[in-house]
Amino acid sequence: MLRSNASHAADPGQSAGAKSVARTPWFWIPTLYLAEGLPFAIVTGVSVVLYKNLGCSNEEIAFYTSWLSLPWVLKPLWSPVVDILKTRRLWIWWMQLVLGAGFAAVALTLSASHFLRYSLAIFSLLAFSSATHDIAADGFYLLALTEGQQSFFSGIRNASFRVALICGQGLLVMLAGEIQERTGGNTQLAWQVAFAAVVGLFLVLSIYHRLILPKPPNDRPAAAISAGNFLRQFLATFASFFQKPGIGRMFLFLLFYRFGEAQLMKMVPPFLLDPRAAGGLGLTTKQVGLVYGTIGVTALLFGGIVGGMLVSWRGLRACLWPMVFIMHLPDAVFIYLSYALPEHLWTVGTCVALEQFGYGFGFTAYMLYMIYIARGGHQTAHYAICTGFMALGMMLPGMWSGWLQEKLGYPHFFIWVLAATLPGFIVTALAPLDAGFGKKKTSG
């Protein structure tokens, strides 16, 4: 028997003064989604720069860091546990403490002789904790806000997540690069200090959210349920997803829409960091944080905003093909960069911004199509399943991208990436989609 107490005592961590403030979502939504996005950015993106700085090969980097995406692939499998045991609010607090401790452990492993083995083990735990935090945070968002508030704050939620990417892939990498320069290239110390800053941030966030998060009356553990009944409901939810009309073509869309981009993303930081003699651009860690983690992610954010506005005006079906082209064709800028090897940082930054804007613009179609697939019964669970396939579609191609790059060299690898966007066009042509979906409804 799986049992939980549906009634729970008041949280002693929330003071009377905080309760009035907690009623305002502005006080906790930005920080909650900063805490959701930052571990994801570090585990899936910053780890690539970290291991490149520490001398790992591109094959090792792509293979191992792609495996770190597995918890996001599998998180629908344990998401019911978060619903059944304790409250989402408590899960958020626990996971933020665990994340802070995990980043401290990563910092300690960097000076070990087998740092790759140990740090990967801890990054795996961090990925699992981060995925669990995602489940709790997204569930809490739905419980703590009215339907109107959910719509209003959806943009703030997404923007806060993107800001977290800038903080991780941009500012954190720049901090490590600055310390490297000031310490004469002491890479281990630079990254240990950078991770120490993340530990401090998560300590502050966990205390803040313990005090400030509201207590929705419906945020409570599930009532007692038999293990057999739970398993039946769980399997029925998955079965209903795969019974949707056209699910086979939808599944192909989820896996192959970003087939080229999945390989490109893992190799961009190594390309920017590798010396010119090895075919790279020879940027410093600090410059990579600026160009890719700050300018690039900012362009990604604006691309997503413009894409969302266009879809709300015309509908997804009318915008889908322009979005596919604008997403994939800018990948060609890396072919230019790999042959020209420009020395001016603004040239590199412009090319990266162009590619990232296109990616953000086209990725809007992907996010909306997941909502389209999840419509109907079990919408929340089905959307979580879609996000699992989304992560799988990035993980598998990313795993072999480093090996392929080392075999082909950067110029030929980027040509392959452009060719690998073709499956994205094919699955778009096959994907079922209702006319008018995503278009903003007008009254009268």
Backbone torsions as a table, in degrees:
resi	resn	phi	psi	omega
1	MET	NA	125.5	173.7
2	LEU	-89.7	119.2	-173.9
3	ARG	-125.3	144.0	172.2
4	SER	-145.4	148.7	178.2
5	ASN	-85.5	115.3	-175.3
6	ALA	-67.1	-30.3	177.2
7	SER	-95.7	138.3	-178.4
8	HIS	-136.9	150.3	-176.5
9	ALA	-73.0	161.0	177.5
10	ALA	-62.9	144.1	-178.1
11	ASP	-76.6	116.8	-178.7
12	PRO	-67.3	-15.4	-177.7
13	GLY	-75.7	-8.6	-177.7
14	GLN	-107.0	117.1	-178.6
15	SER	-78.7	164.1	179.4
16	ALA	-63.9	-34.8	179.7
17	GLY	-68.0	-31.4	-178.7
18	ALA	-76.1	-23.8	-173.6
19	LYS	-63.6	-37.8	-179.8
20	SER	-69.5	-38.1	178.8
21	VAL	-68.2	-35.9	-174.7
22	ALA	-63.8	-17.8	179.6
23	ARG	-71.0	-15.0	-178.8
24	THR	-96.2	112.0	-177.8
25	PRO	-60.9	-24.2	179.2
26	TRP	-58.3	-26.2	-176.3
27	PHE	-80.0	-16.6	-176.4
28	TRP	-130.9	-22.0	-179.8
29	ILE	-64.8	-47.9	179.3
30	PRO	-59.7	-42.5	-177.9
31	THR	-73.4	-33.9	179.3
32	LEU	-64.7	-42.2	-178.3
33	TYR	-83.3	-16.6	165.9
34	LEU	-66.3	-43.9	178.4
35	ALA	-67.8	-25.0	176.9
36	GLU	-79.2	-41.3	-174.6
37	GLY	-79.3	-31.9	-173.9
38	LEU	-64.4	-47.8	177.4
39	PRO	-61.5	-37.7	178.0
40	PHE	-61.6	-43.8	179.6
41	ALA	-62.8	-41.2	-176.6
42	ILE	-72.0	-46.3	-175.8
43	VAL	-67.8	-43.1	-174.1
44	THR	-92.8	-24.3	-175.1
45	GLY	-116.3	-54.4	-177.2
46	VAL	-64.6	-31.9	179.0
47	SER	-59.5	-31.1	178.0
48	VAL	-63.4	-46.3	178.8
49	VAL	-66.1	-41.9	179.5
50	LEU	-57.3	-51.8	-177.1
51	TYR	-69.4	-30.4	175.0
52	LYS	-66.2	-42.3	176.2
53	ASN	-61.4	-33.0	-177.1
54	LEU	-88.3	6.0	170.4
55	GLY	92.4	13.3	178.4
56	CYS	-75.6	153.8	179.1
57	SER	-77.3	160.4	178.1
58	ASN	-61.8	-36.2	178.9
59	GLU	-62.7	-46.1	178.2
60	GLU	-62.3	-46.0	-176.3
61	ILE	-60.4	-50.8	-176.7
62	ALA	-64.6	-43.2	-176.6
63	PHE	-66.1	-51.7	-174.2
64	TYR	-72.6	-41.4	-179.2
65	THR	-71.6	-25.4	173.8
66	SER	-68.2	-38.2	177.2
67	TRP	-60.5	-27.8	-179.0
68	LEU	-65.7	-15.1	177.8
69	SER	-78.6	-8.2	-174.1
70	LEU	-56.8	-42.0	178.7
71	PRO	-58.9	-32.6	176.8
72	TRP	-72.7	-26.6	174.3
73	VAL	-69.1	-41.5	-171.5
74	LEU	-94.9	-2.6	-172.5
75	LYS	-60.3	-26.8	174.9
76	PRO	-60.8	-22.8	-177.4
77	LEU	-71.2	-31.4	-179.8
78	TRP	-112.4	6.2	178.5
79	SER	-60.4	-34.4	177.4
80	PRO	-61.5	-27.2	179.7
81	VAL	-62.0	-38.0	179.2
82	VAL	-65.7	-34.4	178.1
83	ASP	-71.6	-33.9	-172.5
84	ILE	-84.1	-41.8	-173.8
85	LEU	-99.6	123.3	175.4
86	LYS	61.8	-165.4	-178.9
87	THR	-104.7	159.0	176.8
88	ARG	-63.4	-36.1	179.6
89	ARG	-59.3	-43.1	179.9
90	LEU	-69.9	-38.6	176.5
91	TRP	-60.2	-41.0	178.8
92	ILE	-58.9	-47.4	-177.8
93	TRP	-64.6	-46.1	179.1
94	TRP	-58.2	-48.7	-175.5
95	MET	-66.1	-33.8	178.2
96	GLN	-68.4	-35.4	174.1
97	LEU	-66.8	-42.4	179.0
98	VAL	-64.2	-40.5	179.2
99	LEU	-63.2	-42.9	177.3
100	GLY	-60.7	-43.8	178.7
101	ALA	-65.5	-37.2	179.9
102	GLY	-65.3	-41.5	178.5
103	PHE	-66.7	-33.0	174.5
104	ALA	-64.2	-39.7	179.2
105	ALA	-66.3	-38.3	176.9
106	VAL	-59.7	-44.8	179.9
107	ALA	-58.1	-38.7	-178.2
108	LEU	-71.0	-29.0	-176.9
109	THR	-77.6	-18.1	-171.8
110	LEU	-66.6	-22.3	178.4
111	SER	-93.9	0.4	-179.8
112	ALA	-79.6	156.3	-178.6
113	SER	-67.5	-33.1	178.2
114	HIS	-107.5	51.7	-174.0
115	PHE	-60.0	-35.9	-176.7
116	LEU	-63.0	-46.9	-179.3
117	ARG	-62.4	-48.5	-176.0
118	TYR	-69.5	-43.7	-177.6
119	SER	-67.2	-37.0	177.6
120	LEU	-64.2	-38.4	177.8
121	ALA	-61.7	-42.1	-179.4
122	ILE	-73.7	-38.2	175.4
123	PHE	-60.0	-34.6	177.3
124	SER	-63.6	-42.9	176.7
125	LEU	-65.2	-38.3	177.2
126	LEU	-63.8	-40.0	178.6
127	ALA	-62.9	-43.6	178.1
128	PHE	-62.3	-44.1	179.9
129	SER	-66.2	-39.7	179.5
130	SER	-65.7	-42.4	177.9
131	ALA	-63.2	-38.4	177.0
132	THR	-66.1	-40.2	175.9
133	HIS	-61.2	-39.0	177.7
134	ASP	-58.4	-46.4	-179.1
135	ILE	-59.2	-47.9	-177.7
136	ALA	-66.3	-43.6	-177.6
137	ALA	-66.2	-44.6	180.0
138	ASP	-65.9	-39.3	176.7
139	GLY	-65.6	-40.1	178.9
140	PHE	-63.9	-40.1	178.3
141	TYR	-56.6	-43.1	-178.9
142	LEU	-70.6	-32.9	-177.2
143	LEU	-82.0	-33.2	-172.3
144	ALA	-86.7	-14.3	-175.9
145	LEU	-118.6	150.7	171.4
146	THR	-73.6	169.3	-179.4
147	GLU	-61.2	-40.3	178.2
148	GLY	-64.7	-40.6	177.4
149	GLN	-65.9	-37.7	178.2
150	GLN	-59.3	-42.6	178.8
151	SER	-67.4	-43.7	-177.2
152	PHE	-63.7	-42.6	-174.1
153	PHE	-90.3	1.5	-180.0
154	SER	-61.6	-39.3	177.5
155	GLY	-66.6	-40.5	178.2
156	ILE	-64.2	-40.1	178.8
157	ARG	-61.5	-48.5	-179.4
158	ASN	-67.1	-40.1	178.9
159	ALA	-63.8	-39.5	179.3
160	SER	-64.4	-38.1	176.9
161	PHE	-63.9	-41.4	179.0
162	ARG	-67.5	-37.3	175.5
163	VAL	-60.9	-36.6	176.4
164	ALA	-62.3	-37.9	177.0
165	LEU	-64.0	-39.6	177.6
166	ILE	-64.7	-42.7	179.3
167	CYS	-62.5	-39.5	-177.8
168	GLY	-79.6	-62.1	-174.8
169	GLN	-75.6	-19.1	179.9
170	GLY	-102.7	-73.9	-172.3
171	LEU	-66.0	-40.7	-179.2
172	LEU	-65.3	-43.2	178.1
173	VAL	-65.4	-39.0	177.3
174	MET	-64.3	-38.2	177.3
175	LEU	-62.4	-46.5	178.0
176	ALA	-61.3	-40.8	179.0
177	GLY	-65.8	-38.5	178.2
178	GLU	-64.1	-42.2	179.7
179	ILE	-67.9	-37.1	175.5
180	GLN	-56.4	-46.2	-178.3
181	GLU	-66.3	-38.7	-177.2
182	ARG	-74.9	-23.4	-178.2
183	THR	-104.7	13.0	178.1
184	GLY	72.0	31.6	176.8
185	GLY	89.2	24.0	177.7
186	ASN	-79.3	88.6	-173.1
187	THR	-65.8	-43.8	-178.0
188	GLN	-61.3	-47.3	179.9
189	LEU	-63.1	-41.2	-178.7
190	ALA	-58.6	-46.6	-178.2
191	TRP	-75.3	-29.6	175.7
192	GLN	-64.8	-41.5	177.3
193	VAL	-65.9	-41.6	179.9
194	ALA	-61.2	-44.2	179.0
195	PHE	-69.5	-31.1	175.6
196	ALA	-62.1	-36.9	177.2
197	ALA	-64.6	-38.5	178.1
198	VAL	-66.1	-39.6	177.5
199	VAL	-59.1	-46.6	178.6
200	GLY	-60.7	-41.1	179.7
201	LEU	-62.8	-43.2	-179.1
202	PHE	-71.2	-29.0	173.8
203	LEU	-63.7	-44.5	179.0
204	VAL	-65.4	-44.1	-179.2
205	LEU	-62.8	-40.5	-179.0
206	SER	-65.2	-41.4	177.9
207	ILE	-66.2	-44.6	-178.3
208	TYR	-61.1	-47.0	-177.8
209	HIS	-71.2	-30.0	175.0
210	ARG	-60.8	-34.7	-177.7
211	LEU	-87.6	-36.1	-164.4
212	ILE	-102.7	-23.8	-177.6
213	LEU	-63.5	136.9	177.8
214	PRO	-69.0	172.7	178.8
215	LYS	-120.8	83.0	178.9
216	PRO	-61.7	135.8	-178.7
217	PRO	-61.7	-24.8	179.8
218	ASN	-91.0	4.0	174.0
219	ASP	-89.3	85.9	-177.9
220	ARG	-144.7	159.4	178.5
221	PRO	-62.6	154.5	177.0
222	ALA	-66.8	153.0	176.0
223	ALA	-66.1	163.4	179.8
224	ALA	-55.5	136.3	-178.3
225	ILE	-144.3	140.2	-179.3
226	SER	-71.2	150.9	-179.3
227	ALA	-61.5	-38.7	-179.7
228	GLY	-65.5	-43.0	179.4
229	ASN	-66.0	-39.7	178.0
230	PHE	-60.8	-45.0	-178.3
231	LEU	-64.4	-39.7	179.1
232	ARG	-63.5	-44.8	178.6
233	GLN	-64.1	-40.6	-179.0
234	PHE	-61.9	-48.2	-179.7
235	LEU	-67.6	-34.7	179.1
236	ALA	-65.7	-36.1	178.3
237	THR	-63.8	-44.5	178.6
238	PHE	-66.7	-41.8	-178.2
239	ALA	-62.5	-40.4	-178.9
240	SER	-65.8	-28.9	177.2
241	PHE	-65.3	-45.5	-176.2
242	PHE	-80.9	0.3	175.3
243	GLN	-98.9	2.4	179.7
244	LYS	-65.5	142.5	177.8
245	PRO	-61.5	131.8	178.7
246	GLY	75.1	18.1	-174.1
247	ILE	-64.5	-29.2	179.2
248	GLY	-62.4	-46.3	177.9
249	ARG	-68.8	-35.3	176.0
250	MET	-62.7	-42.1	179.5
251	PHE	-60.8	-43.2	177.9
252	LEU	-63.1	-38.1	177.7
253	PHE	-61.6	-45.5	-179.6
254	LEU	-61.0	-36.9	-175.7
255	LEU	-82.8	-35.8	-168.0
256	PHE	-113.5	-4.2	179.5
257	TYR	-60.1	-34.8	-178.5
258	ARG	-113.0	31.1	-175.4
259	PHE	-59.3	-44.9	177.8
260	GLY	-71.1	-43.6	-177.9
261	GLU	-63.3	-34.5	-180.0
262	ALA	-61.3	-34.7	178.6
263	GLN	-79.9	-35.9	-178.9
264	LEU	-65.3	-44.2	-172.0
265	MET	-59.6	-36.9	-178.2
266	LYS	-71.3	-25.2	-173.4
267	MET	-102.5	-8.0	179.1
268	VAL	-65.2	-50.8	178.4
269	PRO	-59.4	-44.9	175.6
270	PRO	-59.6	-38.7	178.3
271	PHE	-62.7	-41.9	179.5
272	LEU	-67.6	-33.0	-175.5
273	LEU	-87.7	-31.9	-176.1
274	ASP	-60.0	143.7	177.8
275	PRO	-64.9	160.3	-178.3
276	ARG	-62.9	-30.6	178.6
277	ALA	-63.4	-25.5	178.8
278	ALA	-97.1	7.1	178.7
279	GLY	93.0	2.5	179.3
280	GLY	-93.5	-173.6	-178.6
281	LEU	-96.1	-9.3	174.4
282	GLY	67.3	31.4	177.5
283	LEU	-77.2	157.0	174.0
284	THR	-80.3	165.2	177.6
285	THR	-58.8	-40.8	179.7
286	LYS	-62.6	-41.9	178.9
287	GLN	-66.1	-36.7	177.0
288	VAL	-63.9	-41.1	177.0
289	GLY	-60.4	-36.9	179.1
290	LEU	-73.8	-50.5	-172.3
291	VAL	-72.6	-50.8	-172.9
292	TYR	-91.2	-43.0	-174.5
293	GLY	-83.5	-22.2	-178.0
294	THR	-111.1	-62.2	179.6
295	ILE	-63.5	-45.5	-178.3
296	GLY	-62.9	-46.8	-178.1
297	VAL	-69.2	-34.4	175.5
298	THR	-62.4	-42.6	176.2
299	ALA	-64.1	-37.9	176.0
300	LEU	-59.3	-43.7	179.6
301	LEU	-61.9	-47.7	-179.1
302	PHE	-66.9	-35.3	175.9
303	GLY	-61.0	-40.8	177.9
304	GLY	-65.7	-38.9	178.9
305	ILE	-64.4	-47.1	-179.8
306	VAL	-63.5	-41.6	178.6
307	GLY	-62.3	-42.5	178.6
308	GLY	-63.9	-39.9	178.7
309	MET	-64.7	-40.3	-179.1
310	LEU	-65.7	-42.8	-179.7
311	VAL	-65.5	-40.7	179.8
312	SER	-63.6	-23.8	-180.0
313	TRP	-86.5	-45.1	-172.7
314	ARG	-107.2	-20.1	-173.8
315	GLY	94.3	154.2	-174.3
316	LEU	-67.2	-39.6	-176.1
317	ARG	-62.6	-39.8	-179.6
318	ALA	-70.7	-25.9	-175.6
319	CYS	-99.2	-9.7	-167.8
320	LEU	-60.9	-48.5	-176.9
321	TRP	-67.6	-43.5	173.5
322	PRO	-57.2	-36.5	-178.7
323	MET	-69.1	-36.7	178.5
324	VAL	-64.1	-45.6	-179.8
325	PHE	-65.1	-45.3	-176.9
326	ILE	-68.2	-26.9	177.4
327	MET	-74.1	-43.4	-169.1
328	HIS	-92.8	-37.6	-174.4
329	LEU	-64.3	-34.5	178.1
330	PRO	-64.8	-9.5	174.1
331	ASP	-58.4	-21.4	-179.2
332	ALA	-65.0	-17.4	179.9
333	VAL	-62.5	-27.7	-179.9
334	PHE	-76.2	-24.0	171.0
335	ILE	-64.1	-46.4	177.4
336	TYR	-59.7	-48.1	-177.3
337	LEU	-62.4	-38.0	-177.0
338	SER	-71.6	-27.0	177.1
339	TYR	-89.6	-42.1	-175.6
340	ALA	-79.9	-32.0	-176.6
341	LEU	46.3	59.0	-178.2
342	PRO	-63.7	148.4	-178.5
343	GLU	-95.9	-20.3	-177.9
344	HIS	-79.4	127.3	-177.2
345	LEU	-63.8	-33.8	-178.1
346	TRP	-66.9	-31.2	177.4
347	THR	-66.4	-45.4	178.5
348	VAL	-63.0	-45.1	-179.5
349	GLY	-62.0	-38.4	178.7
350	THR	-65.1	-44.0	179.4
351	CYS	-63.8	-44.5	179.7
352	VAL	-63.5	-42.9	179.7
353	ALA	-63.0	-39.5	178.8
354	LEU	-62.7	-46.5	-179.6
355	GLU	-65.4	-41.6	-177.7
356	GLN	-71.5	-35.9	175.2
357	PHE	-61.1	-45.7	178.2
358	GLY	-60.9	-39.6	179.4
359	TYR	-65.3	-45.3	178.5
360	GLY	-62.6	-39.4	179.2
361	PHE	-63.8	-47.8	-178.3
362	GLY	-74.3	-28.5	-178.5
363	PHE	-68.9	-23.9	175.4
364	THR	-56.1	-40.7	178.3
365	ALA	-60.9	-39.7	-179.2
366	TYR	-64.6	-46.7	-178.9
367	MET	-62.5	-42.4	179.7
368	LEU	-68.8	-33.3	179.0
369	TYR	-68.6	-31.6	174.3
370	MET	-64.1	-38.9	175.6
371	ILE	-63.7	-39.8	178.0
372	TYR	-60.6	-44.4	179.6
373	ILE	-64.6	-38.7	-172.1
374	ALA	-78.8	-5.0	-178.0
375	ARG	-57.8	150.7	178.3
376	GLY	103.3	-158.1	-179.8
377	GLY	-66.3	150.7	179.9
378	HIS	58.6	40.7	-173.5
379	GLN	-58.8	-43.5	-178.2
380	THR	-64.3	-46.5	-179.6
381	ALA	-65.8	-39.9	-179.4
382	HIS	-68.3	-34.6	175.7
383	TYR	-66.2	-38.8	177.2
384	ALA	-62.7	-37.8	176.8
385	ILE	-63.3	-41.4	177.7
386	CYS	-59.6	-42.1	179.8
387	THR	-66.1	-30.3	175.7
388	GLY	-65.6	-44.4	176.5
389	PHE	-67.1	-32.9	176.1
390	MET	-60.1	-46.4	179.0
391	ALA	-65.6	-37.1	178.6
392	LEU	-63.9	-39.0	178.8
393	GLY	-65.3	-22.3	175.1
394	MET	-91.0	-34.6	-173.7
395	MET	-69.3	-49.8	-173.4
396	LEU	-64.2	-50.4	177.7
397	PRO	-64.7	-33.3	180.0
398	GLY	-65.0	-28.2	-175.7
399	MET	-64.4	-36.7	-177.5
400	TRP	-97.0	-2.1	-174.1
401	SER	-64.6	-37.5	179.8
402	GLY	-67.8	-42.3	177.1
403	TRP	-61.4	-43.2	-178.4
404	LEU	-66.5	-39.7	179.5
405	GLN	-63.3	-41.8	-179.7
406	GLU	-66.8	-29.0	177.1
407	LYS	-75.9	-39.1	-172.3
408	LEU	-95.0	-26.0	-168.9
409	GLY	84.2	160.0	-174.1
410	TYR	-61.3	-48.2	-176.7
411	PRO	-58.6	-48.9	-179.2
412	HIS	-70.0	-31.1	177.0
413	PHE	-63.9	-43.4	-179.6
414	PHE	-69.5	-30.0	172.4
415	ILE	-64.6	-43.3	176.5
416	TRP	-59.7	-42.0	179.8
417	VAL	-57.8	-44.1	179.6
418	LEU	-63.1	-40.3	176.7
419	ALA	-65.8	-32.7	-178.1
420	ALA	-73.6	-5.1	173.8
421	THR	-78.4	-13.8	-178.0
422	LEU	-57.9	-41.8	175.7
423	PRO	-56.8	-30.6	177.3
424	GLY	-62.6	-38.2	177.3
425	PHE	-70.2	-38.8	-177.7
426	ILE	-65.5	-47.8	-177.8
427	VAL	-69.1	-27.3	175.3
428	THR	-66.4	-40.2	178.3
429	ALA	-65.5	-30.3	-176.9
430	LEU	-88.0	-20.8	-170.5
431	ALA	-68.1	128.9	175.4
432	PRO	-73.6	141.8	-177.5
433	LEU	-159.0	127.3	178.4
434	ASP	-73.6	141.5	175.7
435	ALA	-66.1	139.2	177.3
436	GLY	87.5	-7.8	179.7
437	PHE	-64.3	134.4	178.4
438	GLY	89.9	-12.1	-177.9
439	LYS	-78.8	135.6	-177.5
440	LYS	-66.4	130.1	-179.6
441	LYS	-77.5	136.9	177.4
442	THR	-114.0	139.9	-179.3
443	SER	-80.1	152.1	177.6
444	GLY	78.8	NA	NA
